[in-house]
């Protein structure tokens, strides 16, 4: 199994991040820019850009935890059109020296080198361990964590197969993006919302089970993931918590780590959600 696959779940290395005094780390996920079932693309992109501008004075590090785009594929000489305002704001961050960590999700897995070379982000295709001020965080998108979900893992490996990725590049972008949008839409609810149910209970939540299993062998102060589209702040032990960043479709939530503690907040009121 390749070590760069999220199926490996726990990486061997750690990233030691430096956070300046008074600065914070912001985490968000599941914006699904360009989702064909949503009609308010420009409005949500502008909300995201305005929020990024609002938090910039306090932002020491920005972590984008996957599914920022509903579909992203980098052809050799083309990328999906749109998202200019968002990408420009990310470039402003990196040009200013604010590190941006972009984690690929199950909808934007086909990010290769464009975002890193053109926008200056650090690209991650699997979970990462961040150590900050003595705190240990396991960070990622949050999918491919259930070894029993054979169907999903098969599709995951299929979409990550280098030869098949190269084959897809031979499809004209107009047709390739159309096919991807059709595929993306099949998991959506009829009311036009991205599929997300309520909290299923600790034993039914795959990410929660994964976190608890991980804690049997390694300690993490925080597990911070996306993917579930619902904001979750769940104590796992007296010294470990699982935080899910929710989404920017229904909840408009994100997580903030100040070097000591992490909390969920909502954009609408810019305050702690839970």
C-alpha positions as CSV (number, residue, x, y, z in Angstrom):
1,X,0.0,0.0,0.0
2,X,1.4,3.4,-0.9
3,X,2.3,5.6,2.0
4,X,0.8,8.7,0.3
5,X,-2.7,7.2,0.5
6,X,-5.1,8.4,3.1
7,X,-6.0,4.7,3.6
8,X,-2.7,4.5,5.6
9,X,-4.5,6.8,8.0
10,X,-1.6,7.5,10.4
11,X,1.5,9.0,8.9
12,X,5.0,8.2,10.2
13,X,6.3,11.8,10.2
14,X,5.2,14.9,12.1
15,X,5.1,18.5,11.0
16,X,6.3,20.9,13.6
17,X,4.5,24.2,13.0
18,X,5.4,27.6,14.4
19,X,2.7,29.9,15.5
20,X,3.5,33.5,16.3
21,X,2.3,35.2,19.4
22,X,-1.4,36.2,19.0
23,X,-1.8,34.2,15.8
24,X,-4.2,31.3,15.2
25,X,-4.7,28.4,12.9
26,X,-8.0,28.3,11.0
27,X,-9.5,25.0,9.6
28,X,-12.3,24.7,7.2
29,X,-13.6,22.2,4.7
30,X,-16.4,21.1,2.4
31,X,-17.1,24.3,0.5
32,X,-17.8,22.4,-2.7
33,X,-17.3,25.4,-4.9
34,X,-18.9,24.7,-8.3
35,X,-21.3,22.0,-7.1
36,X,-23.8,21.6,-9.9
37,X,-26.8,21.0,-7.5
38,X,-26.2,24.4,-5.9
39,X,-27.2,27.7,-7.5
40,X,-25.5,30.2,-5.3
41,X,-21.9,29.6,-6.4
42,X,-20.9,33.3,-6.7
43,X,-22.5,34.2,-3.4
44,X,-20.8,31.4,-1.4
45,X,-17.4,32.2,-3.1
46,X,-17.7,35.8,-2.1
47,X,-18.7,34.9,1.5
48,X,-15.6,32.7,1.6
49,X,-13.4,35.4,0.2
50,X,-14.8,38.0,2.6
51,X,-14.3,35.7,5.6
52,X,-10.7,35.0,4.5
53,X,-10.1,38.7,4.5
54,X,-11.7,39.1,7.8
55,X,-9.6,36.6,9.6
56,X,-6.3,37.4,7.9
57,X,-4.9,39.7,10.6
58,X,-5.1,36.9,13.2
59,X,-4.4,34.0,10.8
60,X,-1.0,32.5,11.3
61,X,-1.8,29.3,9.4
62,X,-4.7,28.3,7.1
63,X,-5.7,24.7,6.7
64,X,-8.2,23.7,4.0
65,X,-9.3,20.2,4.8
66,X,-10.6,19.0,1.5
67,X,-13.7,19.2,-0.8
68,X,-13.0,22.9,-1.2
69,X,-13.9,22.3,-4.9
70,X,-16.8,20.0,-5.8
71,X,-14.5,18.8,-8.7
72,X,-10.9,19.6,-9.4
73,X,-8.8,18.0,-12.1
74,X,-5.5,19.4,-13.4
75,X,-5.0,18.7,-17.0
76,X,-1.5,19.2,-18.4
77,X,-2.4,22.7,-19.8
78,X,-5.8,23.4,-18.2
79,X,-7.6,23.5,-14.9
80,X,-11.4,23.9,-14.3
81,X,-12.5,27.5,-14.9
82,X,-13.8,29.7,-12.1
83,X,-12.8,30.2,-8.5
84,X,-10.6,33.2,-9.5
85,X,-11.6,35.3,-6.5
86,X,-10.9,32.4,-4.1
87,X,-7.6,31.5,-5.7
88,X,-6.5,35.1,-5.8
89,X,-7.2,35.4,-2.0
90,X,-5.2,32.3,-1.3
91,X,-2.3,33.8,-3.3
92,X,-2.6,36.9,-1.2
93,X,-2.1,34.7,1.9
94,X,0.9,32.9,0.6
95,X,2.5,36.1,-0.9
96,X,2.1,37.7,2.6
97,X,3.9,34.7,4.1
98,X,0.9,33.0,5.7
99,X,1.3,29.2,5.2
100,X,-1.7,27.5,3.5
101,X,-2.1,23.8,3.8
102,X,-4.4,22.2,1.3
103,X,-5.7,18.7,2.0
104,X,-7.3,16.9,-0.9
105,X,-10.8,15.5,-0.3
106,X,-12.8,12.9,-2.1
107,X,-14.1,15.6,-4.5
108,X,-10.8,17.4,-5.3
109,X,-8.4,14.4,-5.2
110,X,-6.9,15.2,-8.5
111,X,-4.8,18.1,-7.4
112,X,-1.2,17.6,-8.5
113,X,1.1,20.6,-8.8
114,X,-0.9,23.6,-10.0
115,X,-2.1,24.8,-6.5
116,X,1.4,24.5,-5.1
117,X,3.3,26.0,-8.0
118,X,0.8,28.8,-8.8
119,X,-0.7,29.5,-5.4
120,X,2.1,28.5,-3.1
121,X,0.1,26.1,-0.9
122,X,1.5,23.0,0.7
123,X,-0.5,20.1,-0.8
124,X,-1.3,17.1,1.3
125,X,-2.9,13.9,-0.1
126,X,-3.3,12.1,3.3
127,X,-3.7,12.8,7.0
128,X,-0.9,14.7,8.7
129,X,0.4,15.0,12.2
130,X,0.9,18.7,13.3
131,X,2.7,19.4,16.5
132,X,2.2,23.0,17.7
133,X,3.2,24.4,21.1
134,X,3.4,20.9,22.6
135,X,0.0,19.9,21.3
136,X,-0.4,17.0,18.8
137,X,-3.1,17.2,16.1
138,X,-4.1,14.7,13.5
139,X,-5.5,16.6,10.6
140,X,-7.1,15.4,7.3
141,X,-10.2,15.3,5.2
142,X,-11.8,12.4,7.1
143,X,-12.7,9.9,4.4
144,X,-11.2,6.4,3.7
145,X,-10.9,5.7,7.4
146,X,-13.1,2.6,7.6
147,X,-11.2,-0.5,6.5
148,X,-14.5,-2.4,6.3
149,X,-15.9,-0.1,3.6
150,X,-14.6,-2.1,0.8
151,X,-16.7,-0.4,-1.9
152,X,-15.5,3.0,-1.0
153,X,-11.9,2.0,-0.7
154,X,-12.0,0.3,-4.1
155,X,-13.2,3.6,-5.6
156,X,-10.6,5.5,-3.6
157,X,-7.8,3.4,-5.0
158,X,-9.3,3.5,-8.5
159,X,-9.4,7.3,-8.5
160,X,-5.8,7.5,-7.2
161,X,-4.4,5.1,-9.7
162,X,-1.7,7.0,-11.7
163,X,-2.3,5.2,-15.0
164,X,-6.1,5.9,-14.8
165,X,-5.5,9.5,-14.0
166,X,-3.3,9.8,-17.0
167,X,-6.0,8.2,-19.1
168,X,-8.5,10.7,-17.9
169,X,-6.3,13.5,-19.1
170,X,-6.8,12.4,-22.6
171,X,-10.5,13.2,-22.3
172,X,-11.3,16.8,-23.5
173,X,-11.8,19.0,-20.5
174,X,-15.4,20.0,-21.5
175,X,-16.4,16.3,-21.6
176,X,-14.2,15.3,-18.6
177,X,-15.7,18.0,-16.3
178,X,-19.2,17.2,-17.5
179,X,-18.7,13.5,-16.6
180,X,-17.3,14.5,-13.2
181,X,-20.2,16.7,-12.4
182,X,-22.7,14.0,-13.3
183,X,-20.8,11.6,-11.0
184,X,-20.7,14.2,-8.3
185,X,-24.4,14.8,-8.5
186,X,-25.5,11.2,-7.9
187,X,-24.9,11.4,-4.2
188,X,-26.9,14.6,-3.7
189,X,-30.3,15.1,-2.0
190,X,-33.3,16.0,-4.2
191,X,-33.7,19.3,-2.4
192,X,-30.4,20.5,-3.8
193,X,-28.4,20.2,-0.6
194,X,-25.1,18.3,-0.3
195,X,-25.9,15.0,1.4
196,X,-25.4,15.1,5.2
197,X,-27.4,13.5,7.9
198,X,-27.5,14.2,11.6
199,X,-25.0,12.8,14.1
200,X,-25.5,9.1,14.1
201,X,-24.1,8.3,17.6
202,X,-20.5,7.6,18.5
203,X,-20.6,3.9,17.5
204,X,-22.1,4.7,14.1
205,X,-19.7,7.5,13.2
206,X,-16.8,6.1,11.2
207,X,-14.5,9.0,12.1
208,X,-15.3,8.7,15.8
209,X,-14.5,5.0,15.8
210,X,-11.3,5.7,14.0
211,X,-10.3,8.3,16.5
212,X,-11.0,6.0,19.5
213,X,-9.1,3.1,17.8
214,X,-6.1,5.4,17.2
215,X,-6.0,6.6,20.8
216,X,-5.4,3.0,21.9
217,X,-1.9,3.3,20.4
218,X,-1.1,7.0,20.0
219,X,-2.2,10.1,21.8
220,X,-3.5,13.1,20.0
221,X,-4.8,16.2,21.7
222,X,-7.1,16.9,18.7
223,X,-8.4,15.1,15.7
224,X,-9.6,17.7,13.2
225,X,-11.4,16.5,10.1
226,X,-14.1,17.5,7.6
227,X,-16.1,15.3,5.2
228,X,-19.2,14.8,7.4
229,X,-20.7,18.2,6.6
230,X,-21.9,18.6,10.2
231,X,-20.1,20.5,13.0
232,X,-19.0,18.2,15.8
233,X,-17.0,18.9,18.9
234,X,-16.8,15.6,20.8
235,X,-14.6,14.8,23.9
236,X,-13.0,11.4,23.4
237,X,-11.0,11.3,26.7
238,X,-10.2,13.9,29.3
239,X,-7.3,15.0,27.1
240,X,-8.4,14.4,23.5
241,X,-11.2,15.8,21.3
242,X,-12.6,15.2,17.9
243,X,-13.6,18.3,15.9
244,X,-15.4,18.2,12.6
245,X,-15.4,21.5,10.7
246,X,-18.9,21.1,9.2
247,X,-19.4,22.7,5.9
248,X,-19.8,26.0,4.0
249,X,-23.2,25.1,2.5
250,X,-25.5,24.7,5.4
251,X,-23.5,25.5,8.6
252,X,-20.7,27.9,7.5
253,X,-18.6,26.6,10.3
254,X,-14.8,26.3,10.9
255,X,-12.4,25.5,13.7
256,X,-9.8,27.8,15.3
257,X,-6.7,26.7,17.3
258,X,-5.0,29.4,19.3
259,X,-2.0,27.3,20.3
260,X,-3.6,25.8,23.4
261,X,-7.3,25.0,22.6
262,X,-9.4,24.4,19.5
263,X,-13.0,25.6,19.1
264,X,-15.7,25.5,16.5
265,X,-17.1,28.8,15.3
266,X,-19.7,29.9,12.8
267,X,-19.1,32.6,10.1
268,X,-22.5,34.2,10.6
269,X,-21.7,35.4,14.0
270,X,-17.9,34.8,14.2
271,X,-18.3,33.2,17.6
272,X,-18.0,29.9,19.2
273,X,-20.7,27.5,17.9
274,X,-20.5,24.9,20.7
